[in-house]
Amino acid sequence: MLKKGSLSIPNLIALGLLYLIWGSTFLSVRILVAYFPPLFISYGRNITAGLLLLTWSILGGYWVKMPMKHLRVHIMAGLLFITVNNASLAIASAIVPSGFSAVFMALGPLILVIFFWLEGIKPSIKKIVATFLGLVGILLMSSQKGLSIPGKEDEFFSGILLLLGAVIAWNIAVFRVQSTKANTYHFTQVCAIQMISGSIPLIFISSIKGDLALLHFDAVPMSAWSFFAYLTLIGSMAGFSLFGYLSKECDATLVATFTYVNPIVALILGNLVLDEELHPILLFASFFILLAVVLITSNKTKPVIKS
C-alpha cells in the first residue's frame, strides 16, 4: 500500500526526473574515465555535492539532532552507496558499456527479495519466478565476453564482479535504512551524511593508489569538465536528493521502479552518443531482467520489516 501522497503530481515529477538523471549518469561516467581516475570521479563529485547539501541543510534549518543509532545507519549507507557502489561502477565503466552496467543494476529488487527471504519472509510464487528470470538474464550477460568494451575482453569477469558488488552493496544499504526506519529526516541531512561519509574513505584509498599523480587538470577538455559538473550537480546532488525525498514520501516499491527505467535510458544514450552496440544477447538478457523487476514491483504484497 502506498503512502499518502505518493502519487501526487510533485512526487510523480520527482520520480520522472530520477529516471532521466540516474539513467544518464552511466553514460557520463563512461565518458569521464578517459580523463580522470575512476575513484576521483566517484569521490570528487560526491564530496562536492555532499558539502553543498550540508550547507543547504544547515542554512535552511533542516538539520536536526539525530540519534546515534540512525547516524551509524546513514554512515554505513554512505560507505555502501558511495565507497562501494559508486566506485565499483566507475571502475567497471572502463570495462563494460554503460548500458550493460545499467541493466546489471536492475537486479536490485531481486536482491531485496533474497534479503527478505533470508530474514524469514517467504516470497510469493510470483517473486520466486521473477527472481529466477532475473538470474537467467544475468547468466546470459555474464557468459558473453563480447559484450565488454573492445580490447577489455580479458577483464570482462572482473567487470562482472565489480557490478555484482555494486548492486549488492546498494541494496544492503536500502534494506538497512528502511528496516531501521532511519529515513524520516530531511533529505538534505540524510544525503549530506551519506555522501560525505562515503567519499572520505575513497579520498584516502585514491591517494594511496597514487591517483593524484594521474590527474592532469590542464589537459582535461572543457567538455569533460561539463560532464563532471553534470555528474556533481545533477547526478549526485539532485539525483540523491530526489532519491532521499522519494524514499521518505513514497512506498519503496514505487521508488524501486527507477531500476527498470534507467537501463532503457542508458541503452539509448549509450547507443546514440558513444555508438555502443545494442547486442542481441544484451537485449535478450535485458528482457528477462526487466520482466523480472516488473513482476516484483507490481506485486502488491509488502513485507512488514521489524525495526
C-alpha positions in Angstrom: 0.0 0.0 0.0 1.4 3.3 -1.0 1.9 6.1 1.5 -0.4 9.1 1.5 0.6 11.5 -1.3 2.9 9.0 -3.1 1.0 9.5 -6.4 0.8 13.3 -6.1 2.0 15.4 -9.1 5.2 16.6 -7.3 6.1 13.1 -6.5 5.5 11.8 -10.0 7.6 14.6 -11.4 10.4 13.8 -8.9 10.2 10.1 -10.0 10.4 11.0 -13.7 13.4 13.2 -13.1 15.1 10.4 -11.2 14.5 8.1 -14.2 16.2 10.5 -16.5 19.0 11.7 -14.2 20.3 8.3 -13.0 19.8 6.7 -16.4 22.2 9.3 -17.9 24.9 9.0 -15.2 26.1 5.7 -16.6 27.0 7.4 -19.9 28.6 10.4 -18.1 30.9 8.2 -16.0 31.7 6.1 -19.1 32.9 9.3 -20.8 34.9 10.6 -17.9 37.0 7.5 -17.3 39.0 8.6 -20.3 40.1 11.8 -18.4 40.1 11.0 -14.7 40.9 8.0 -12.4 37.6 6.2 -11.6 37.9 6.8 -7.8 38.4 10.5 -8.4 35.2 10.6 -10.4 33.3 9.0 -7.5 34.6 10.9 -4.5 35.1 14.2 -6.4 31.5 14.6 -7.4 30.0 13.2 -4.2 32.1 15.1 -1.7 31.3 18.3 -3.5 27.6 17.5 -3.7 27.6 16.4 -0.1 29.2 19.6 1.2 26.6 21.7 -0.8 23.8 19.7 0.7 25.3 20.0 4.2 25.3 23.8 3.7 21.7 23.8 2.4 20.6 21.7 5.3 22.2 23.9 8.0 21.3 27.3 6.5 17.8 26.1 5.6 17.1 25.0 9.1 16.6 21.3 8.2 19.5 19.9 10.2 18.2 18.3 13.4 19.9 16.2 16.1 20.0 12.5 15.0 20.1 9.5 17.4 23.5 7.7 17.2 21.8 4.5 16.0 20.4 6.4 13.0 23.7 8.2 12.4 25.5 4.9 12.3 23.0 3.6 9.7 23.5 6.5 7.4 27.3 6.4 7.7 27.1 2.7 6.8 24.7 3.5 3.9 27.2 6.1 2.7 30.0 3.6 2.7 27.9 1.2 0.7 26.3 3.8 -1.7 29.5 5.7 -2.4 32.6 3.9 -1.3 31.5 0.5 -2.7 28.7 1.1 -5.2 29.7 4.3 -7.0 33.4 3.5 -7.0 32.7 0.0 -8.4 30.5 1.3 -11.1 33.2 3.9 -12.0 35.9 1.2 -12.3 33.6 -1.1 -14.2 32.7 1.6 -16.7 36.2 1.2 -18.2 35.5 -2.5 -18.9 31.8 -2.8 -19.9 29.4 -0.4 -21.8 27.2 2.0 -19.9 24.0 0.2 -20.9 25.4 -3.1 -19.7 26.1 -1.6 -16.3 22.6 -0.1 -16.1 20.9 -3.4 -16.9 23.0 -5.2 -14.4 22.0 -2.7 -11.7 18.4 -3.6 -12.4 19.0 -6.7 -10.3 18.3 -4.5 -7.2 14.7 -5.6 -6.5 15.7 -9.2 -7.0 18.5 -8.8 -4.4 16.0 -7.3 -2.0 13.7 -10.4 -2.4 16.6 -12.6 -1.4 17.4 -10.4 1.6 13.8 -10.6 2.8 13.8 -14.4 2.2 16.9 -14.8 4.3 15.1 -12.8 7.0 12.5 -15.5 7.1 9.9 -13.7 4.9 9.0 -16.2 2.2 8.4 -14.5 -1.2 5.3 -15.2 -3.3 5.4 -17.6 -6.2 5.4 -14.6 -8.5 8.5 -13.2 -6.8 10.3 -16.6 -7.0 9.6 -16.8 -10.7 10.8 -13.2 -11.2 14.0 -13.9 -9.3 14.6 -17.0 -11.5 14.1 -14.9 -14.7 16.4 -12.2 -13.5 19.1 -14.7 -12.7 18.7 -16.2 -16.2 19.2 -12.8 -17.7 22.4 -12.1 -15.6 23.8 -15.5 -16.6 23.2 -14.7 -20.3 25.0 -11.4 -19.9 27.8 -12.8 -17.8 28.6 -15.6 -20.4 29.3 -13.2 -23.2 32.8 -11.6 -23.2 31.9 -10.0 -26.5 29.7 -7.6 -24.5 32.7 -5.9 -23.0 34.4 -2.8 -24.4 36.6 -3.7 -27.3 40.1 -4.6 -26.0 38.8 -5.3 -22.5 37.6 -8.9 -23.0 40.3 -10.3 -20.6 38.9 -8.1 -17.8 35.2 -8.9 -18.5 34.7 -11.1 -15.5 36.4 -8.6 -13.2 33.8 -6.1 -14.5 31.0 -8.6 -13.7 32.3 -8.9 -10.1 32.5 -5.2 -9.7 28.9 -4.8 -10.9 27.8 -7.6 -8.6 29.5 -6.0 -5.6 27.9 -2.6 -6.5 24.3 -3.9 -6.8 24.6 -5.9 -3.6 26.1 -3.0 -1.6 23.4 -0.6 -2.8 20.6 -2.9 -1.8 22.1 -3.8 1.6 22.1 0.0 2.3 18.5 0.4 1.1 17.4 -2.6 3.2 19.1 -1.3 6.4 17.8 2.3 6.1 14.3 1.0 5.6 14.4 -1.7 8.3 15.7 0.7 10.9 13.2 3.5 10.0 16.2 5.9 9.6 14.7 7.7 6.6 12.4 10.1 8.5 14.8 13.1 8.3 15.0 15.9 5.7 16.7 14.6 2.5 19.4 17.3 2.6 20.6 16.0 6.0 20.5 12.3 5.1 22.2 12.7 1.7 24.9 15.0 3.1 25.8 12.5 5.8 25.8 9.6 3.3 27.7 11.3 0.6 30.4 12.8 2.8 31.0 9.7 4.9 31.1 7.6 1.7 33.6 9.9 -0.1 36.2 10.2 2.7 37.5 6.6 2.5 37.8 6.9 -1.3 40.0 10.0 -0.9 42.4 8.0 1.2 42.3 4.9 -1.0 42.8 7.0 -4.1 45.7 8.9 -2.6 47.4 5.6 -1.5 46.9 4.3 -5.1 48.8 7.3 -6.4 45.8 8.7 -8.4 46.9 12.2 -7.7 49.8 11.7 -10.0 47.4 10.7 -12.8 45.4 13.9 -12.5 46.4 16.4 -15.3 43.7 19.0 -15.0 45.2 21.3 -17.6 44.8 18.5 -20.2 41.1 17.9 -19.5 38.9 19.5 -22.2 36.0 21.8 -21.2 33.5 19.2 -22.5 34.8 16.7 -19.8 34.5 19.3 -17.1 30.9 19.9 -18.3 30.2 16.2 -17.8 31.9 16.3 -14.4 29.8 19.3 -13.3 26.6 17.5 -14.6 27.5 14.4 -12.5 28.2 16.5 -9.4 25.2 18.9 -9.5 22.6 16.8 -11.3 23.7 13.1 -11.0 24.8 13.3 -7.3 23.3 16.4 -5.7 19.9 16.4 -7.5 19.7 12.6 -8.0 20.4 11.6 -4.4 18.2 14.4 -3.2 15.3 13.1 -5.3 16.0 9.6 -4.1 16.1 10.6 -0.5 12.9 12.7 -0.9 11.1 9.9 -2.6 12.3 7.2 -0.1 10.7 9.3 2.6 7.5 10.3 0.8 6.6 7.2 -1.2 6.4 3.4 -0.9 9.7 1.7 -1.6 8.1 -0.4 -4.4 7.2 2.8 -6.3 10.7 4.2 -5.8 12.3 0.9 -7.0 10.8 1.4 -10.5 13.8 3.6 -11.4 15.8 0.3 -11.6 14.0 -0.8 -14.8 13.6 2.6 -16.4 17.3 3.6 -16.0 18.6 0.7 -18.3 16.3 1.9 -21.1 17.6 5.4 -20.8 21.2 4.2 -20.5 21.0 1.8 -23.5 19.5 4.6 -25.8 22.0 7.2 -24.7 25.0 4.8 -25.0 24.0 3.9 -28.5 23.3 7.5 -29.6 26.3 9.2 -28.0 29.0 6.5 -27.9 27.7 4.2 -30.6 27.6 1.4 -28.1 26.3 -1.7 -29.9 22.8 -2.9 -28.9 23.9 -6.5 -29.0 21.0 -9.1 -29.4 22.2 -11.0 -26.3 22.2 -7.9 -24.2 18.7 -7.0 -25.4 17.5 -10.6 -24.8 19.0 -10.7 -21.3 17.6 -7.2 -20.6 14.1 -8.5 -21.4 14.4 -11.3 -18.8 15.8 -8.9 -16.1 13.3 -6.1 -16.7 10.4 -8.5 -16.8 11.5 -9.9 -13.5 11.7 -6.5 -11.9 8.3 -5.5 -13.3 6.8 -8.7 -11.8 8.4 -7.9 -8.4 7.5 -4.2 -8.3 3.9 -4.9 -9.4 3.4 -7.5 -6.6 1.0 -6.0 -4.1 2.3 -7.9 -1.1 4.6 -5.8 1.0 6.6 -7.5 3.8 6.5 -6.0 7.3 10.0 -5.1 8.4 10.8 -5.2 12.1 12.7 -2.2 13.4 
